[in-house]
Each structure stands twice: as C-alpha cells, then as structure tokens.
Amino acid sequence: MRSLFCILALTFSCAALHAQSNDDAIKATVNKLFDAMRNADSAALRSCFTSEAIMQTVINDKEGHVSVETSPVSGYVSHVAKMTKGDADERIVFDMIKVDGNLASVWTPYSFYYKQRLHHCGADSFQLVKLNGEWKIQFVIDTRRKDGCKE
C-alpha cells in the first residue's frame, strides 16, 4: 500500500511540475515580447511570433460601433524598431493560462505607457503554439480604452 501511495504521489508531482514548467515557458515568451518592445529590439520581438502570426484589435468607435482591425506582425515590429528604448512599456498581469498539449491560451489585463505616461489599458488574449519545443505566439487580439485605467 505504501508503494502505491508513493507511486501516485510521484505521478501527481511530475504532472504538477510539467504544468508549472509549461506555464513558466509560456510566460517567458509573453514577457520576452514586452521586454523586446521596451528595448525597441525588433529581432527579439519578431522571434516571439510564428511565421504566420496574426494581430488584431477590437475597436470601439465614437458612435459605439465595434469592429476588428487586423494588422501584420511585420508592421508592429517595424513600428517598435523606430521607437527609442523605453518609449513603450506595456505592463501586464497574467490572469489565466490554459494549456492543451501544444496549444496555450493566455489572458493578460494590461496598462500601456508611452514615454512613461499612461496611454491606454485593456486586455490581451494570446494563442500560443509549441513548435520545435518552443512556445511562439500565433494569434493576439486586444482591447484598448482610455477610460477606467488604473496606474
């Protein structure tokens, strides 16, 4: 009986450690994205994404209409490359991470600072895939608002 208990405890411990290491690797990829943005490092930024990645933003216009704007990752990378180190600072909180095999979903509320001033806030929703043992961002969609942001 004691042997069975030890085997079960070891099995659950290994599963928990695997889940934790996956979460840590996923967080590292998302954090790398924002570190690269803060450092205006276009090469590091590009390396966070798959070659077919998609970026979208939920837009609420002044008339209350909602639309979704799609932009290429290459445009985002080029825009960040033109910034000065420290201009852009997106501060996130990891709210939820879900993983199924090589697919992960991450939800992060954020506050975006431009030149050290709060510019807007919202939430990011990331879809990551594990390719060749490395987590990469395949899809990100975000919301943006200026009202109700907390510093």
N, C-alpha and C positions, 0 to 999 in steps of 0.2 A: 504494500500500500504506500509506503514511504517513497519507493522508487517511482510509482505512478504520479504521486504528488510533485516530485522533483522534475519529472519529465514535463508535466503540464505547466508548472511554473516557468521552466526554461522556455517552453514553446511560446507562452504569452509574453515573456520578457523579450524574446527575439522579435516577435511581431511588433511590440511597442517600440523597440529600438529602430526597427526598419521604418516604421511610420514616422518616428521622430527625425531620422536621417533624411527621409524624403521631404518632410516639411522644411527642414533646415536648408536643403539644397534648393527647394522652390523659393524660399525666402531670399536665399543668396542671389538667385537670378533676378528677382524683382528689385532687391536692394542694389544690385550691380547696375541695373537700368538707371535708377535715380542718382547713384553715385556718378555714373558717366555723364548724366545730364548736368549735375552740379559742377563737374570738372570740364564741361564742354568738350568731352572726349568722344568724338564721332565713331572711332574704331571700336571702342569698348561698348558704346551704345548699340551699334549695328550688330555686334556679336551676341546680344541678348535675344535677338529675334530669329525665327526660321526664315528661310529664303522666300516663303510665300505668305508672310505675316500680313495681317490686316489691322488697321487702326480706325476706330470710329468714335464719334462724339454725338451724344444726344443733345440736340439744340432746341431750346425754347425761345421763340422769338417774342417780340414785344406785344404781338397780337394774341399770344397764347398758343400758337401753333407749334407742334412738336415735329421735328424731323431728325433724321440721322445723317450726319456728314461723314463720308469716308475719305481718308487721306492716306497717301502712300507712306510707308515707313521711311523710304528714301528722303521724302520731303521733311519729315520730322528730324532725321539725322542731319540733313543739310542745315536746317534752321538752328539746331543746337550747336553745330560746328561754328556758326557765325557769332555765337554769344561769347561773352567774356566769362572765364571761370568764376563761378559764384553768382552769376546773374540769376539763374533759375534754380529754385530749391523746392522740390515737392516733398512734403513731409507726410508720410503715410502711417497708418495703423493697420496691422494685419488683423482683420476681423474674422475671416473664415478661410480655411484651406480644406479642400476636398480632393481626394486622390483616388483614382481607379486605374491601377496598372500604370500605363504611360500617359495618362491624361490627368491634368490637375486644373482646378478652378480656384481662383483666389479673389477675395473681395477686400478692398482696402479703401476706407474713407481717407480723404487727404485734404491738405491745405497747401495751396501753391503760392510761393513767394517769388516775386520778381524784384531783383535788386533790393532784397531784404524787406520788402513791403508786401503784406498780404494782398494778393491779386484776386484770387478766387478759391473756391473749395468745391468738393463734390465727392464722388466715389469712382474708383477704378474697378473694373471687372476684367480679370486676366484669364485666358485659357492658355495653358502651357502643355507642351508635349515633350516627352523624354526621347531624344534622338541620340543614338550612339552613346548612351549613358549620361547625357547632359540635358538638363531642362532648358527649353527655349520657349519664348513667347510666340504663340501662333496668332492670337487674337487679343486685342484690348479694346474695350469700349468704356467711355467715361461720361460722367455728367459734370456740368460746370455751372456754378452760380456765384453771385456776389453777395447775396443776402443770407444771413444766418451763419456766416463763417465765424469760427472761433479761433482766436490766436493761441 
